[in-house]
Amino acid sequence: MGVRTLAAELVGTFGLVFAGTGAVVIDVETDGGVGHVGVGLTFGLIVMVMIYAVGHVSGAHFNPAVTLAFAVGRHFPWRAVPRYWAAQLFGALLASGLLRILFGGTADLGATRPRGSAAQSLVLETVLTFFLMFVITAVATDTRAVGQAAAIAIGGTVGLEALFAGPISGASMNPARSLAPALVSWTWADQWLYVLGPLLGAVAGVLAYRFVRGEKIGEDGGG
């Protein structure tokens, strides 16, 4: 696993955070010019585009929770997890830093915060990430799935979940997407749930698909 692979992961995560949280910021800057539907579609489309762009290079994780889940599911080497996490977080921080330069602290740079209780958003983030990782595992690791449609399925899942759950929890499903704007804007209220929820949900999702697929937990999960 070389520098080019990590660079692809960095660029993909940068694109996700820059476009996705950028849509949140620009929506506030323009008094609703993007809209909730526009924000949800932006997240889904940027994920789809970046998977097509660099999925063949890095696997297109763009998400520390996805990387952890792939390692737990034995689809990714544990030794590479810290390097992927570093590339993802650095890419996300670069994106939030650029948005800070462009727009100041508008909308806390798209930082995620629960609309209701922290417990409510924790459950939502866990369940949302569970279904996202279930879909990712299906289309990315099972040879019976249509591989060319992986980007559409994953991007569609992100967009769908952002559309219906975004107004309550922010529909982050991604610790890097939440931690980067939180750090750059210094918005730390309840950020722990955007780390814990996605990590728990992603691991549960990959294990659930292994069960549905008929694998034993101790078996290798190669495609």
C-alpha positions as CSV (number, residue, x, y, z in Angstrom):
1,M,0.0,0.0,0.0
2,G,1.8,3.1,-1.3
3,V,1.6,6.8,-1.3
4,R,-0.7,6.9,-4.3
5,T,-3.3,4.8,-2.5
6,L,-3.3,7.1,0.5
7,A,-3.3,10.1,-1.8
8,A,-6.5,8.8,-3.5
9,E,-8.1,8.3,-0.2
10,L,-7.2,11.8,0.9
11,V,-8.5,13.4,-2.3
12,G,-11.7,11.4,-2.1
13,T,-12.4,12.4,1.5
14,F,-11.5,16.0,0.7
15,G,-14.0,16.0,-2.1
16,L,-16.7,14.5,0.2
17,V,-16.2,17.0,2.9
18,F,-15.7,20.0,0.7
19,A,-18.8,19.4,-1.4
20,G,-21.0,18.0,1.3
21,T,-20.3,20.4,4.2
22,G,-19.8,23.1,1.6
23,A,-23.4,22.6,0.5
24,V,-24.5,23.2,4.1
25,V,-22.4,26.3,4.4
26,I,-23.5,27.8,1.0
27,D,-27.2,27.0,1.9
28,V,-26.8,29.3,4.9
29,E,-24.8,31.9,3.0
30,T,-27.5,32.1,0.3
31,D,-30.5,31.9,2.7
32,G,-31.6,28.5,1.6
33,G,-30.3,28.6,-2.0
34,V,-29.3,24.9,-1.8
35,G,-32.0,23.5,0.4
36,H,-32.3,20.4,2.4
37,V,-32.9,18.2,-0.7
38,G,-29.9,19.8,-2.4
39,V,-27.6,19.1,0.6
40,G,-28.7,15.5,0.7
41,L,-28.2,15.0,-3.1
42,T,-24.8,16.7,-2.9
43,F,-23.6,14.2,-0.3
44,G,-24.9,11.3,-2.3
45,L,-23.5,12.5,-5.6
46,I,-20.1,13.4,-4.4
47,V,-19.7,9.9,-2.8
48,M,-20.8,8.3,-6.1
49,V,-18.5,10.5,-8.2
50,M,-15.4,9.9,-6.0
51,I,-16.0,6.1,-5.9
52,Y,-16.0,6.1,-9.7
53,A,-12.9,8.3,-9.7
54,V,-10.6,6.5,-7.2
55,G,-12.4,3.3,-6.1
56,H,-10.1,1.2,-8.2
57,V,-7.1,2.9,-6.6
58,S,-7.9,2.9,-2.8
59,G,-11.2,1.1,-2.5
60,A,-12.9,4.4,-1.8
61,H,-13.5,4.2,1.9
62,F,-13.5,7.9,2.6
63,N,-14.7,7.1,6.1
64,P,-12.8,5.8,9.2
65,A,-15.9,3.7,10.2
66,V,-15.9,1.9,6.8
67,T,-12.2,1.2,7.1
68,L,-12.6,-0.2,10.6
69,A,-15.5,-2.4,9.5
70,F,-13.7,-3.7,6.5
71,A,-10.8,-4.7,8.8
72,V,-13.2,-6.4,11.2
73,G,-14.8,-8.2,8.3
74,R,-11.3,-9.3,7.1
75,H,-11.6,-7.4,3.8
76,F,-8.8,-5.0,4.7
77,P,-5.5,-5.4,6.5
78,W,-5.4,-4.1,10.1
79,R,-1.9,-2.8,9.6
80,A,-3.2,-0.3,7.0
81,V,-6.0,1.1,9.2
82,P,-4.0,3.9,10.9
83,R,-2.7,5.1,7.6
84,Y,-6.1,5.2,6.0
85,W,-7.5,7.0,9.0
86,A,-4.7,9.6,8.8
87,A,-5.3,10.2,5.1
88,Q,-9.1,10.5,5.6
89,L,-8.8,12.9,8.5
90,F,-6.1,15.0,6.8
91,G,-8.2,15.3,3.6
92,A,-11.3,16.2,5.7
93,L,-9.3,18.9,7.6
94,L,-8.0,20.4,4.4
95,A,-11.5,20.7,3.1
96,S,-12.8,22.3,6.2
97,G,-9.8,24.6,6.3
98,L,-10.5,25.8,2.8
99,L,-14.2,26.4,3.6
100,R,-13.1,28.4,6.6
101,I,-10.9,30.6,4.3
102,L,-13.7,31.0,1.8
103,F,-16.7,31.5,4.1
104,G,-15.4,32.2,7.6
105,G,-17.3,30.4,10.3
106,T,-20.7,30.2,8.6
107,A,-22.9,27.4,9.8
108,D,-19.9,26.1,11.9
109,L,-18.5,24.8,8.6
110,G,-21.3,22.2,8.4
111,A,-20.5,20.6,11.7
112,T,-23.0,18.0,12.8
113,R,-25.1,18.6,15.8
114,P,-28.2,16.8,17.1
115,R,-31.5,18.5,16.7
116,G,-33.2,16.5,19.4
117,S,-31.5,14.5,22.2
118,A,-28.0,13.1,22.0
119,A,-29.4,9.6,22.5
120,Q,-31.9,10.0,19.6
121,S,-29.1,11.1,17.2
122,L,-26.8,8.3,18.5
123,V,-29.3,5.7,17.6
124,L,-30.0,7.3,14.2
125,E,-26.3,7.5,13.4
126,T,-25.8,3.9,14.4
127,V,-28.7,2.6,12.3
128,L,-27.9,4.8,9.3
129,T,-24.3,3.6,9.2
130,F,-25.4,0.0,9.7
131,F,-27.5,0.1,6.5
132,L,-24.8,2.1,4.7
133,M,-22.1,-0.5,5.6
134,F,-24.5,-3.4,4.8
135,V,-24.9,-2.0,1.3
136,I,-21.2,-1.3,0.9
137,T,-20.2,-4.8,2.0
138,A,-22.8,-6.3,-0.4
139,V,-21.7,-4.4,-3.6
140,A,-18.0,-4.2,-2.8
141,T,-17.2,-7.7,-1.6
142,D,-19.8,-10.1,-3.0
143,T,-19.1,-11.2,-6.6
144,R,-22.8,-12.0,-7.0
145,A,-23.5,-8.2,-6.8
146,V,-23.3,-6.0,-9.9
147,G,-19.9,-4.4,-9.3
148,Q,-20.3,-1.5,-11.8
149,A,-23.4,-0.3,-9.9
150,A,-21.5,-0.1,-6.5
151,A,-21.0,3.7,-6.7
152,I,-24.7,4.3,-7.6
153,A,-25.9,2.0,-4.7
154,I,-23.5,3.5,-2.1
155,G,-24.1,7.1,-3.2
156,G,-27.8,6.5,-3.4
157,T,-27.8,5.1,0.2
158,V,-25.9,8.2,1.5
159,G,-28.2,10.6,-0.3
160,L,-31.4,8.8,0.8
161,E,-30.3,8.7,4.5
162,A,-29.2,12.3,4.4
163,L,-32.6,13.3,2.9
164,F,-34.7,11.7,5.7
165,A,-32.5,11.8,8.8
166,G,-30.3,14.9,8.1
167,P,-32.7,17.3,9.8
168,I,-32.4,15.4,13.1
169,S,-28.9,14.0,13.4
170,G,-27.1,15.5,10.4
171,A,-26.8,12.0,8.9
172,S,-23.0,12.0,9.2
173,M,-22.3,8.3,9.2
174,N,-18.6,9.3,9.0
175,P,-16.3,10.4,11.9
176,A,-14.0,12.3,9.5
177,R,-16.9,14.2,8.0
178,S,-18.0,15.3,11.5
179,L,-14.6,15.8,13.3
180,A,-13.0,18.0,10.6
181,P,-15.5,20.8,10.7
182,A,-15.9,20.5,14.4
183,L,-12.2,20.9,14.9
184,V,-11.8,23.8,12.5
185,S,-14.9,25.6,13.8
186,W,-14.3,24.5,17.4
187,T,-17.8,23.1,17.7
188,W,-17.6,20.2,20.1
189,A,-21.1,19.7,21.6
190,D,-22.0,16.0,21.4
191,Q,-19.4,15.2,18.8
192,W,-18.6,11.9,20.5
193,L,-21.9,10.4,19.2
194,Y,-20.7,11.1,15.6
195,V,-17.7,8.9,16.3
196,L,-19.3,6.1,18.4
197,G,-22.5,5.7,16.4
198,P,-20.8,5.3,12.9
199,L,-18.1,2.9,14.3
200,L,-20.7,0.7,16.0
201,G,-23.1,0.8,13.1
202,A,-20.4,0.0,10.5
203,V,-19.0,-3.0,12.4
204,A,-22.6,-4.3,12.9
205,G,-23.3,-3.8,9.2
206,V,-20.3,-5.7,7.9
207,L,-21.0,-8.6,10.3
208,A,-24.7,-8.7,9.4
209,Y,-23.9,-9.0,5.7
210,R,-21.4,-11.8,6.5
211,F,-24.2,-13.7,8.2
212,V,-26.6,-13.0,5.4
213,R,-24.0,-14.1,2.9
214,G,-23.5,-17.3,4.8
215,E,-19.9,-16.7,6.0
216,K,-18.7,-17.8,9.4
217,I,-17.1,-14.9,11.3
218,G,-13.8,-16.6,11.3
219,E,-13.7,-17.1,7.6
220,D,-12.0,-14.8,5.1
221,G,-14.5,-12.6,3.3
222,G,-12.9,-12.2,0.0
223,G,-15.0,-11.5,-3.0
